[in-house]
Amino acid sequence: MDTILVANAGSSSVKFQVFGISADGGLMRQIKGLMDGVGSRPRLRVTAVDGAALVDRTYESETVHDVATALATAGGWLREELKVDPIAIGHRVVHGGPDYDRAVLVDQDVLARLERYISLAPLHQPYNLAPIRSILARFPNLPQIACFDTAFHRGHGPLADHFAIPLALHAEGVRRYGFHGLSYEYIASALPQVAPEIAGKRVIVAHLGSGASMCALDQGRSIESTLGFTALDGLPMGTRPGQLDPGVVLYLLSEKGMSPGEVQNFLYRECGLKGLSGISNDMRELQGNSDPRAVFAVDYFVHRVGLNAGMLAAALQGIDGFVFTAGIGENSPQIRAAIAGKLAWLGVSLDAAANSENKLLISGRESQLPLYVIPTDEELMIARHTWSVLSHQSDKSVKYERVS
């Protein structure tokens, strides 16, 4: 059976999955894997789709020193031990800029274009692109598909897309892109099956994790998002501040004497929950912590989610459903309950038992608005886009070069 390898590379880890392609073109998840601790204590863990452990192996730090090497090491294990020889690799790429509104087959020109957006997503883009660059050099005929977190939002209307700045800058690409699009696209595709009562209606989706944002869906399409030009806007995140008066940046430059590089590092790595609490960027560590700074950081996060829900409800001119997803959204009853309290003005009431058990539907019977908890699946969306690009290549005579 032909397979597709899906890769999601971060700064010190690579998550990957293998999908088999059935005779009718269906995708079947076969393997989940993670190589983390890259550059320090590399560790490869792989499980079968039923959860059975296939490997748990550590490596010397110098042998797996960057994310490109990490994916190559994982790929080597897949080929040698499981005889997995993918016909293509699908990659999550955070920023597609103004050039790409859908998944694309990567060549040197595409890679060069995507490298221009590294400064717009410094926590993600360079690490997303590193394995692509390495594989392209070693196996130039192995199809690699870039799947963008910005693409799902590219259908926004001009009122949602523009900043109030001269139009010449918008033409250069300075606009509101939105992110976490692969997650929102999956939720939109899943609603008809898991929550048909709100599918195709006005829905707010809260992707709450270390990176956090919210999206307004109308008839399954994104019409507004809390994130914009970069992944700094909107909600407070693990280490990013969320919405910020641009004057704060000017203050840091002029009054604090920080360089642009120092400001960038500060905004991406020292703010958010980490900056507010002074304790941790991990919501799991802050919940239940009695330190007033931890309590404040959690309360601030919930407060901003509530405010942004109001903004998105206005963009939708009403709301028919609310969905929690991603790490915090899927796994924290405490945060969901606090946010539900902020939505009481919409007629929301919570079923405490369903919420504590992470049920699909967590709103009470008397609630005027259904609340859902739907696990996201960005990897499946990447696999779908990868297979779609391969299936629609105009040159059907392309010979896929396998890695072996």
Phi, psi and omega per residue, in radians:
M1 nan 2.307 3.054
D2 -1.157 2.613 -3.113
T3 -2.336 2.762 3.019
I4 -2.096 2.339 3.046
L5 -1.722 2.246 3.102
V6 -1.896 2.277 -3.084
A7 -2.205 2.392 3.067
N8 -2.286 1.686 -3.014
A9 -1.653 2.308 3.033
G10 -1.958 -2.878 -3.074
S11 -1.265 -0.532 -3.113
S12 -2.412 0.310 3.140
S13 -2.696 2.782 3.013
V14 -2.352 2.062 2.989
K15 -1.602 2.460 -3.141
F16 -2.565 2.713 3.067
Q17 -2.494 2.703 3.094
V18 -2.052 2.266 3.107
F19 -2.057 2.271 3.021
G20 -1.489 2.619 3.132
I21 -1.912 2.031 -3.120
S22 -1.349 3.008 -3.098
A23 -1.070 -0.507 3.141
D24 -1.632 0.169 3.104
G25 1.530 0.083 3.093
G26 -1.283 2.698 -3.122
L27 -1.886 2.300 -3.127
M28 -2.206 2.053 3.122
R29 -1.154 2.290 -3.102
Q30 -2.028 -0.680 -2.981
I31 -2.499 2.474 2.985
K32 -2.119 2.426 -3.121
G33 -2.566 2.820 3.106
L34 -2.577 2.279 2.930
M35 -1.997 1.911 3.139
D36 -2.110 -3.128 -3.094
G37 1.168 0.434 -3.085
V38 -1.059 2.250 3.132
G39 1.507 -0.155 3.137
S40 -2.248 -1.240 3.101
R41 -2.328 1.315 -3.056
P42 -1.071 2.365 -3.126
R43 -2.487 2.220 3.123
L44 -1.826 2.161 3.071
R45 -2.238 2.270 -3.122
V46 -2.358 2.384 3.082
T47 -2.226 2.685 3.012
A48 -1.348 2.984 -3.076
V49 -1.108 -0.427 3.118
D50 -1.515 0.077 3.109
G51 1.626 -0.120 -3.137
A52 -1.159 2.313 -3.134
A53 -1.234 2.293 3.101
L54 -1.821 -0.545 3.097
V55 -2.848 2.585 2.988
D56 -2.538 1.714 -2.952
R57 -2.300 2.433 3.071
T58 -1.847 2.752 -3.100
Y59 -2.319 2.756 3.009
E60 -1.179 2.494 -3.047
S61 -1.037 -0.625 -3.089
E62 -1.292 -0.290 3.139
T63 -1.486 -0.406 3.085
V64 -2.255 1.422 -2.954
H65 -1.733 -0.183 3.098
D66 -2.665 3.022 -3.026
V67 -1.200 -0.532 3.100
A68 -1.122 -0.763 3.097
T69 -1.152 -0.623 3.136
A70 -1.076 -0.809 3.132
L71 -1.181 -0.650 3.106
A72 -1.120 -0.688 3.122
T73 -1.152 -0.786 3.104
A74 -1.108 -0.718 3.121
G75 -1.108 -0.676 3.096
G76 -1.102 -0.722 3.112
W77 -1.122 -0.746 3.137
L78 -1.052 -0.733 -3.126
R79 -1.206 -0.806 -3.013
E80 -1.315 -0.720 -3.036
E81 -1.593 -0.671 -3.045
L82 -1.959 -0.011 3.131
K83 1.021 0.565 3.072
V84 -1.457 2.149 -3.073
D85 -2.330 1.455 -2.956
P86 -1.160 2.610 3.062
I87 -1.508 -0.197 3.124
A88 -2.877 2.797 3.066
I89 -2.160 2.221 3.049
G90 -1.778 2.283 -3.083
H91 -2.042 2.433 2.898
R92 -1.338 2.210 3.023
V93 -2.203 2.138 -2.979
V94 -1.145 -0.814 -2.986
H95 -2.047 2.098 3.062
G96 -1.750 -0.052 3.133
G97 1.004 -2.837 3.137
P98 -1.345 -0.183 -3.025
D99 -1.386 -0.557 -2.929
Y100 -2.207 2.049 3.103
D101 -1.929 0.208 3.096
R102 -2.809 2.937 3.129
A103 -1.058 2.614 -3.032
V104 -2.524 2.530 3.021
L105 -1.243 2.247 -3.032
V106 -1.574 2.285 2.921
D107 -2.239 -3.017 -3.077
Q108 -1.101 -0.621 3.137
D109 -1.174 -0.783 3.105
V110 -1.079 -0.765 3.140
L111 -1.049 -0.749 3.130
A112 -1.092 -0.695 3.112
R113 -1.123 -0.732 -3.112
L114 -1.209 -0.506 3.113
E115 -1.159 -0.364 3.111
R116 -1.187 -0.305 -3.078
Y117 -1.750 0.198 3.141
I118 -1.043 -0.710 -3.114
S119 -1.194 -0.307 3.133
L120 -1.531 -0.236 3.111
A121 -2.606 1.112 -3.005
P122 -1.173 -0.358 3.106
L123 -1.394 -0.248 -3.007
H124 -2.223 -0.924 -2.951
Q125 -0.955 -0.839 -3.112
P126 -1.079 -0.581 -3.118
Y127 -1.405 -0.559 3.021
N128 -1.085 -0.676 -3.021
L129 -1.480 -0.423 -3.058
A130 -1.011 -0.848 3.114
P131 -1.145 -0.614 3.112
I132 -1.056 -0.804 -3.123
R133 -1.069 -0.778 -3.115
S134 -1.131 -0.790 -3.128
I135 -1.197 -0.652 3.127
L136 -1.080 -0.622 3.132
A137 -1.262 -0.644 -3.065
R138 -1.518 -0.631 -3.072
F139 -2.327 1.273 -3.005
P140 -1.102 -0.329 -3.128
N141 -1.743 0.019 3.051
L142 -1.424 2.017 -3.096
P143 -1.069 2.268 3.017
Q144 -2.133 2.257 -3.064
I145 -1.987 2.176 3.059
A146 -1.577 2.193 -3.136
C147 -2.045 2.147 -2.868
F148 -1.771 2.446 3.041
D149 -1.272 -0.307 3.135
T150 -1.550 -0.347 -2.923
A151 -1.084 -0.699 -3.062
F152 -1.087 -0.449 -3.087
H153 -1.610 -0.040 -3.024
R154 -1.240 -0.108 3.060
G155 -1.538 0.085 3.116
H156 -0.954 2.545 3.015
G157 -1.256 2.903 -3.074
P158 -1.071 -0.542 3.135
L159 -1.154 -0.599 3.093
A160 -1.441 -0.420 -2.994
D161 -1.500 -0.489 -2.999
H162 -1.615 2.625 2.802
F163 -1.676 2.811 3.105
A164 -1.486 1.158 3.140
I165 -2.315 2.916 3.138
P166 -0.926 2.465 -3.066
L167 -1.075 -0.433 3.126
A168 -1.063 -0.624 3.116
L169 -1.221 -0.656 3.066
H170 -1.066 -0.712 3.130
A171 -1.099 -0.483 3.106
E172 -1.387 -0.178 3.128
G173 1.935 0.111 3.098
V174 -1.485 1.676 -3.032
R175 -2.691 3.048 3.126
R176 -1.519 2.014 -3.105
Y177 -1.655 -0.784 -2.993
G178 1.411 2.627 -3.098
F179 -2.379 -3.016 -3.050
H180 0.993 0.470 -3.069
G181 -1.120 -0.585 3.118
L182 -1.121 -0.653 3.092
S183 -1.171 -0.830 -3.122
Y184 -1.144 -0.634 3.119
E185 -1.123 -0.697 3.098
Y186 -1.102 -0.815 -3.137
I187 -1.025 -0.789 3.128
A188 -1.031 -0.677 -3.128
S189 -1.283 -0.460 -3.088
A190 -1.500 -0.409 -3.035
L191 -0.983 -0.725 -3.133
P192 -1.024 -0.502 -3.140
Q193 -1.550 -0.751 -2.987
V194 -1.691 -0.405 -3.120
A195 -2.535 1.095 -3.039
P196 -1.053 -0.406 -3.107
E197 -1.166 -0.375 3.130
I198 -2.028 -0.088 3.127
A199 -1.053 2.335 3.134
G200 1.397 0.042 3.138
K201 -1.864 -2.870 -3.093
R202 -1.578 1.949 -2.995
V203 -2.287 2.358 2.967
I204 -1.751 2.233 3.085
V205 -1.953 2.235 3.122
A206 -1.886 1.842 3.062
H207 -1.560 1.715 -3.004
L208 -1.971 1.899 3.089
G209 -2.620 -2.748 3.047
S210 -1.022 -0.682 2.863
G211 -1.729 2.332 -3.022
A212 -2.369 2.488 3.048
S213 -2.804 3.042 3.087
M214 -2.377 2.663 -3.063
C215 -2.413 2.434 3.042
A216 -1.692 2.077 3.108
L217 -1.829 2.343 3.009
D218 -2.302 2.057 -3.061
Q219 0.975 0.668 3.087
G220 1.366 0.088 -3.121
R221 -1.979 2.512 3.077
S222 -1.312 2.195 3.075
I223 -2.006 -0.255 3.119
E224 -2.844 2.590 -3.134
S225 -2.486 2.695 3.126
T226 -1.388 -0.343 3.115
L227 -1.613 2.714 -3.016
G228 -2.262 -2.036 -3.070
F229 -1.169 -0.705 3.084
T230 -2.232 3.130 3.135
A231 -1.566 0.573 3.123
L232 -1.821 -0.272 -2.939
D233 -1.471 3.071 2.957
G234 1.352 -2.180 -3.058
L235 -1.322 2.621 2.952
P236 -1.132 2.522 -3.096
M237 -2.178 -2.938 -3.093
G238 -0.986 -0.870 -3.122
T239 -2.256 0.081 -3.115
R240 -1.965 2.544 -2.938
P241 -1.362 -0.388 -2.962
G242 1.343 -2.704 -3.066
Q243 -0.919 2.281 -3.037
L244 -2.561 2.319 3.036
D245 -1.072 2.209 3.112
P246 -0.973 -0.398 3.091
G247 -1.094 -0.451 3.080
V248 -1.107 -0.708 3.110
V249 -1.117 -0.746 3.103
L250 -1.079 -0.675 3.112
Y251 -1.105 -0.770 3.139
L252 -1.087 -0.630 -3.136
L253 -1.305 -0.826 -2.998
S254 -1.523 -0.703 -3.053
E255 -1.659 -0.572 3.138
K256 -1.663 -0.143 3.083
G257 1.198 0.418 -3.135
M258 -1.399 2.539 3.064
S259 -1.392 2.840 3.070
P260 -0.958 -0.695 3.120
G261 -1.128 -0.683 3.109
E262 -1.176 -0.680 3.084
V263 -1.105 -0.764 3.125
Q264 -1.034 -0.836 3.135
N265 -1.076 -0.712 -3.139
F266 -1.084 -0.842 -3.068
L267 -1.218 -0.573 -3.100
Y268 -1.554 -0.391 -2.971
R269 -2.200 -0.220 -3.008
E270 -2.128 0.085 -3.040
C271 -1.940 -2.639 3.111
G272 1.073 -2.556 3.135
L273 -1.039 -0.637 3.124
K274 -1.102 -0.823 -3.121
G275 -1.191 -0.734 -3.118
L276 -1.163 -0.730 -3.045
S277 -1.517 -0.550 -3.002
G278 1.174 0.222 -3.052
I279 -2.071 -0.945 -3.022
S280 -2.824 2.714 2.993
N281 -1.657 0.049 -3.033
D282 -1.776 2.023 -3.128
M283 -1.021 -0.531 3.138
R284 -1.105 -0.591 3.122
E285 -1.382 -0.449 -3.094
L286 -1.466 -0.582 3.132
Q287 -1.131 2.283 3.126
G288 1.437 -0.137 3.086
N289 -1.352 2.200 -3.064
S290 -1.421 -0.133 3.093
D291 -1.009 2.238 -3.107
P292 -0.969 -0.538 3.141
R293 -1.210 -0.658 3.092
A294 -1.179 -0.754 3.115
V295 -1.040 -0.763 -3.133
F296 -1.119 -0.744 -3.131
A297 -1.056 -0.754 3.122
V298 -1.145 -0.799 -3.140
D299 -1.081 -0.660 3.139
Y300 -1.136 -0.754 3.109
F301 -1.014 -0.858 -3.126
V302 -1.094 -0.747 3.131
H303 -1.016 -0.785 -3.111
R304 -1.220 -0.595 3.047
V305 -1.082 -0.766 3.115
G306 -1.072 -0.764 3.116
L307 -1.079 -0.779 -3.103
N308 -1.236 -0.486 3.039
A309 -1.088 -0.704 3.092
G310 -1.098 -0.719 3.116
M311 -1.085 -0.787 -3.105
L312 -1.241 -0.584 3.063
A313 -1.101 -0.651 3.082
A314 -1.166 -0.694 3.116
A315 -1.089 -0.613 3.140
L316 -1.467 -0.227 -3.043
Q317 1.013 0.762 -3.139
G318 2.255 2.911 -3.097
I319 -2.541 2.391 -3.111
D320 -1.949 -0.188 -3.138
G321 -2.980 2.749 3.138
F322 -2.354 2.315 -3.080
V323 -2.159 2.285 2.978
F324 -1.703 2.411 3.059
T325 -2.645 3.078 -3.119
A326 1.290 -3.139 -2.910
G327 -0.906 -0.948 3.131
I328 -1.258 -0.795 -3.095
G329 -1.068 -0.603 -3.104
E330 -1.488 -0.418 -2.903
N331 -2.152 -0.022 -3.089
S332 -2.038 1.636 3.046
P333 -1.013 -0.610 -3.117
Q334 -1.080 -0.824 -3.127
I335 -1.209 -0.707 3.106
R336 -1.060 -0.737 3.140
A337 -1.112 -0.719 -3.140
A338 -1.142 -0.712 3.122
I339 -1.180 -0.708 3.097
A340 -1.003 -0.647 3.076
G341 -1.077 -0.632 3.098
K342 -1.222 -0.334 -3.118
L343 -1.717 0.183 -3.109
A344 -1.044 -0.525 3.135
W345 -1.120 -0.322 3.077
L346 -1.570 0.065 -3.111
G347 1.520 0.319 -3.101
V348 -1.394 2.362 2.920
S349 -2.352 2.602 -2.999
L350 -1.840 2.494 2.926
D351 -1.586 1.795 -3.004
A352 -1.057 -0.693 -3.122
A353 -1.169 -0.809 3.125
A354 -1.085 -0.673 3.128
N355 -1.135 -0.786 -3.105
S356 -1.152 -0.426 -3.141
E357 -1.669 0.121 3.138
N358 0.965 0.731 3.110
K359 -1.202 2.881 3.094
L360 -1.116 -0.872 3.136
L361 -1.854 2.091 -3.038
I362 -2.035 0.031 3.087
S363 -1.442 2.662 3.114
G364 -1.347 2.910 -3.095
R365 -1.079 -0.567 -3.110
E366 -1.502 -0.036 -3.113
S367 -1.159 2.362 3.093
Q368 -1.414 -0.123 -3.103
L369 -2.404 2.155 3.121
P370 -1.287 2.396 3.072
L371 -1.980 2.231 -3.110
Y372 -2.092 2.660 2.958
V373 -2.063 1.949 -3.064
I374 -2.184 1.977 3.094
P375 -1.053 2.361 3.128
T376 -1.461 2.910 -3.123
D377 -2.623 1.286 -3.130
E378 -1.118 -0.588 -3.108
E379 -1.138 -0.678 3.084
L380 -1.122 -0.693 3.107
M381 -1.097 -0.706 3.116
I382 -1.099 -0.754 3.121
A383 -1.087 -0.724 3.125
R384 -1.087 -0.806 -3.133
H385 -1.140 -0.684 3.141
T386 -1.089 -0.817 3.139
W387 -1.145 -0.632 3.124
S388 -1.124 -0.771 3.124
V389 -1.098 -0.775 3.130
L390 -1.077 -0.718 -3.063
S391 -1.225 -0.392 -3.062
H392 -1.922 0.261 3.066
Q393 -1.085 2.294 -3.099
S394 -1.182 -0.544 3.135
D395 -1.626 1.569 -3.092
K396 -1.233 -0.104 -3.140
S397 -1.556 0.038 3.139
V398 -1.010 2.309 3.079
K399 -1.739 2.057 -3.112
Y400 -1.319 2.166 3.134
E401 -1.535 2.023 3.106
R402 -1.325 2.773 -3.028
V403 -1.294 -0.453 -3.025
S404 -1.184 nan nan
